[in-house]
Amino acid sequence: MIEETFNLFKHGYLKGDTPFSAKDCHKKVEDFAHHNNNRYFCELFGITPNQVLKGQPPDKHKFKYQISKAASQRRIANQSFALCTIDNC
């Protein structure tokens, strides 16, 4: 977990930017912690780590309706695309 966090910090957050002093590095780590605690992870089903720390449990059924609706719309769009030919589209 430590290695993954360091990898996120180094490659995902710094993106090649090098801190040149301890103060600058400390500031970037604080900013990264704030950024990381307030972003949405797939594993948390639409809530942030801060919300989990405050006691809100992840709800894996939160987007169930939207996902099923999008799947049915995709099927309809794909079926109508299959009827499309070069001459009539």
C-alpha positions as CSV (number, residue, x, y, z in Angstrom):
1,M,0.0,0.0,0.0
2,I,2.9,2.4,0.7
3,E,4.5,1.6,-2.6
4,E,1.2,2.2,-4.4
5,T,0.7,5.6,-2.6
6,F,4.2,6.6,-3.5
7,N,3.6,5.6,-7.1
8,L,0.4,7.7,-7.2
9,F,2.3,10.7,-5.7
10,K,5.3,10.4,-8.0
11,H,3.6,9.6,-11.3
12,G,0.0,10.7,-10.9
13,Y,0.4,13.8,-8.9
14,L,3.9,15.3,-9.4
15,K,4.0,14.2,-13.1
16,G,7.7,14.9,-13.4
17,D,7.8,18.0,-11.1
18,T,10.7,17.8,-8.7
19,P,10.5,19.5,-5.3
20,F,13.8,21.2,-4.6
21,S,13.5,21.9,-0.9
22,A,12.1,20.1,2.2
23,K,9.5,22.9,2.6
24,D,8.3,22.5,-1.0
25,C,8.2,18.7,-0.7
26,H,6.2,19.0,2.5
27,K,3.7,21.3,0.8
28,K,3.3,19.0,-2.1
29,V,2.7,16.0,0.2
30,E,0.0,18.0,2.1
31,D,-1.6,19.0,-1.2
32,F,-1.5,15.3,-2.4
33,A,-3.1,14.1,0.8
34,H,-5.9,16.6,0.5
35,H,-6.3,15.7,-3.2
36,N,-6.3,12.0,-2.6
37,N,-8.8,12.1,0.3
38,N,-11.3,14.1,-1.7
39,R,-11.2,12.1,-5.0
40,Y,-13.6,9.4,-6.0
41,F,-12.3,5.8,-6.1
42,C,-14.2,3.0,-7.9
43,E,-13.8,0.8,-4.9
44,L,-15.8,3.2,-2.8
45,F,-18.8,3.3,-5.1
46,G,-19.2,7.1,-5.5
47,I,-18.0,8.5,-2.2
48,T,-14.6,9.9,-1.1
49,P,-12.2,8.5,1.5
50,N,-13.1,11.5,3.7
51,Q,-16.7,10.5,3.7
52,V,-15.8,6.9,4.6
53,L,-13.6,8.2,7.5
54,K,-16.6,10.2,8.7
55,G,-18.7,7.1,8.9
56,Q,-20.6,6.9,5.6
57,P,-20.6,3.3,4.4
58,P,-20.0,2.6,0.7
59,D,-23.2,1.6,-1.1
60,K,-22.4,-0.7,-4.0
61,H,-26.0,-0.5,-5.3
62,K,-26.0,3.4,-5.4
63,F,-25.7,3.5,-9.2
64,K,-27.5,0.3,-10.0
65,Y,-30.4,2.0,-11.8
66,Q,-28.1,4.4,-13.9
67,I,-25.9,1.4,-14.9
68,S,-28.8,-0.7,-16.0
69,K,-30.4,2.2,-17.9
70,A,-27.1,2.9,-19.7
71,A,-26.7,-0.7,-20.6
72,S,-30.2,-0.9,-22.1
73,Q,-29.6,2.3,-24.1
74,R,-26.3,0.9,-25.4
75,R,-28.0,-2.2,-26.6
76,I,-30.6,-0.1,-28.4
77,A,-27.9,2.1,-30.0
78,N,-25.9,-1.0,-31.0
79,Q,-28.9,-2.7,-32.5
80,S,-29.8,0.4,-34.6
81,F,-26.2,0.8,-35.7
82,A,-26.2,-2.8,-37.0
83,L,-29.0,-1.9,-39.4
84,C,-26.9,1.0,-40.7
85,T,-25.2,0.5,-44.1
86,I,-23.0,2.8,-46.0
87,D,-25.8,3.8,-48.4
88,N,-28.4,4.8,-45.8
89,C,-26.3,6.4,-42.9
